[in-house]
Amino acid sequence: MPLKNKEKGKKSGAQKKKNWAGADVEAESRHRLVVLEKELLRDHLALRRDEARRAKASEDQLKQRLQRVEAELEGARSEGKAIYAEMSRQCHALQEDMQSRSKQLEEEVKGLRGQLEACQKEAAAAREEAEQALRERDQALSQLRTHVADMEAKYEEILQDSLDRLLAKLRAIKSQWDGTALRLHARHKEQLRQFGLTALDL
């Protein structure tokens, strides 16, 4: 419902409440007047037997009571107007506060949405960078493993070739070592024999 219609509805409801309150007060006043009139009739019947002075005193008392009722009625009307004015003022202030708060919340939501979008973009970029770094790492590891495997194969080939050549050289000089060893053994044996010793004596 639009704001003007709400205000009209509230004013109309308040006016109705005011009219009802006025009607109730008038009905109460009429009731009181009827009661007072009954009392006045009884007083008049009694005053017919009493003095004129008591009749005048009763009339003055009735006037004073009527004035109090009228004053109470006027006070009630003034109080109703004051209450309506205060309620209208509070309603207007509340509407302004709600509009201000709503605008503030809309601005906060807009700002938070902007921050969320920025964070999502940053997260997506960071995730892409991380995935790219992982891909590059995996590629580098694969290349390194291939290189290491190639190096191992080459080193194994070089080592095997070196061992083969060393064995060939050892086989080539083995006969020379055997001859030399035999000659050294015979010479040492001869020297020991010259000294009268044998290998078993040692």
Stockholm file with secondary structure:
# STOCKHOLM 1.0

chainA/1-202         MPLKNKEKGKKSGAQKKKNWAGADVEAESRHRLVVLEKELLRDHLALRRDEARRAKASEDQLKQRLQRVEAELEGARSEGKAIYAEMSRQCHALQEDMQSRSKQLEEEVKGLRGQLEACQKEAAAAREEAEQALRERDQALSQLRTHVADMEAKYEEILQDSLDRLLAKLRAIKSQWDGTALRLHARHKEQLRQFGLTALDL
#=GR chainA/1-202 SS CCHHHHHHHHHHHHHHHHHHHHHHHHHHHHHHHHHHHHHHHHHHHHHTTSCHHHHHHHHHHHHHHHHHHHHHHHHHHHHHHHHHHHHHHHHHHHHHHHHHHHHHHHHHHHHHHHHHHHHHHHHHHHHHHHHHHHHHHHHHHHHHHHHHHHHHHHHHHHHHHHHHHHHHHHHHHHHHHHHHHHHHHHHHHHHHHHTTCCTTTC
#=GC SS_cons         CCHHHHHHHHHHHHHHHHHHHHHHHHHHHHHHHHHHHHHHHHHHHHHTTSCHHHHHHHHHHHHHHHHHHHHHHHHHHHHHHHHHHHHHHHHHHHHHHHHHHHHHHHHHHHHHHHHHHHHHHHHHHHHHHHHHHHHHHHHHHHHHHHHHHHHHHHHHHHHHHHHHHHHHHHHHHHHHHHHHHHHHHHHHHHHHHHTTCCTTTC
//
